[in-house]
């Protein structure tokens, strides 16, 4: 669900490699919102996550960031992971899944957003 600027916050931005864009769930309630990435059949052993909107320190802290997430591969049993509150990439090791074609990350909880120099903060989006 997305209620804002799709060009800047749409799901495709989660994997575009650009710190000036991000996926934001756009829901009043973050818990239960998810994003899924599809890919050619591969053996999945890990995923790298950059947590939060990292266009600037003020935007990073002014938005919610993922805290606890569930990660599942091809609809399998989800693994619950606690992410660090850092904009640095975090590697999450997963049980090897051969022939996988999709990975889903579901929000369980978030780190709080705070007032920063960015107008309108704290924002209620992760």
C-alpha positions in Angstrom: 0.0 0.0 0.0 1.4 3.4 -0.9 -0.3 6.7 -0.5 2.4 9.2 -1.6 4.9 9.8 -4.3 5.1 6.5 -6.1 8.1 7.6 -8.3 10.1 8.3 -5.1 8.6 5.7 -2.7 7.3 2.8 -4.9 8.3 -0.8 -4.4 10.8 -0.8 -7.3 12.9 1.7 -5.4 13.7 -0.9 -2.8 16.2 -2.5 -5.2 17.3 0.4 -7.4 20.6 1.1 -5.5 19.8 4.9 -5.1 19.9 6.3 -1.6 17.7 9.2 -2.6 14.8 6.8 -3.2 13.2 4.1 -1.0 10.2 1.9 -0.7 7.8 3.3 2.0 4.8 1.3 2.9 2.4 4.2 3.1 0.0 2.7 5.6 -1.2 4.0 8.9 -0.1 0.8 10.5 3.3 -0.6 9.5 3.0 -4.0 11.2 2.0 -6.6 8.6 3.0 -4.5 5.5 5.4 -6.3 3.2 7.5 -6.1 0.1 8.3 -9.0 -2.2 11.1 -9.3 -4.8 10.9 -11.8 -7.6 14.0 -13.0 -9.5 15.2 -15.8 -11.8 15.6 -19.2 -10.1 18.5 -19.0 -7.7 19.9 -20.5 -4.6 19.2 -18.0 -1.8 21.5 -18.1 1.2 21.3 -14.5 2.4 19.8 -11.1 1.8 21.3 -7.6 2.3 19.1 -4.9 3.8 19.6 -1.2 4.0 17.3 -0.1 6.7 15.6 3.3 6.4 15.5 6.3 4.1 19.2 7.1 3.8 19.1 10.2 1.6 20.4 12.2 4.7 20.9 11.6 8.4 17.9 13.9 9.1 15.6 11.9 6.8 16.9 8.6 8.2 16.0 9.6 11.8 12.9 11.5 10.7 11.3 8.3 9.3 10.4 5.1 11.0 13.0 2.3 10.4 12.4 -1.5 10.4 13.2 -3.1 13.7 11.8 -6.6 13.7 11.0 -8.3 10.3 10.0 -11.6 9.0 11.8 -12.9 6.0 10.5 -15.8 3.9 11.7 -17.4 0.7 9.2 -18.8 -1.8 6.4 -18.6 0.8 8.3 -20.9 3.2 8.3 -20.5 7.0 9.3 -17.0 7.9 12.4 -16.2 10.0 12.1 -13.4 12.4 15.1 -11.1 12.5 15.9 -7.9 14.5 17.6 -5.4 12.3 20.1 -2.9 13.7 19.1 0.8 13.7 21.8 1.8 11.2 21.7 2.9 7.5 24.6 0.6 6.8 23.9 -2.6 4.8 23.1 -5.6 7.0 23.5 -9.2 5.8 20.9 -11.6 7.0 21.9 -15.3 6.5 19.1 -17.6 5.5 18.7 -21.3 5.2 19.8 -22.2 1.6 16.9 -22.5 -0.7 17.6 -23.9 -4.2 15.5 -22.7 -7.1 14.0 -19.8 -5.2 12.2 -17.1 -7.2 10.9 -14.7 -4.5 11.8 -13.2 -1.2 9.3 -11.4 1.1 10.1 -9.0 4.0 7.2 -8.3 6.4 7.3 -5.6 9.0 6.8 -6.7 12.6 7.9 -3.5 14.4 9.8 -0.3 13.8 12.3 2.1 15.5 10.6 5.4 16.3 11.0 8.5 14.1 12.1 11.8 15.7 11.8 15.5 14.9 14.7 16.6 12.8 15.6 19.6 10.6 13.4 18.3 7.8 10.0 20.0 7.8 7.1 17.7 8.8 9.2 15.3 10.8 8.6 13.0 12.5 7.1 11.1 9.6 4.8 8.0 10.1 6.2 5.9 7.3 8.8 3.1 7.3 
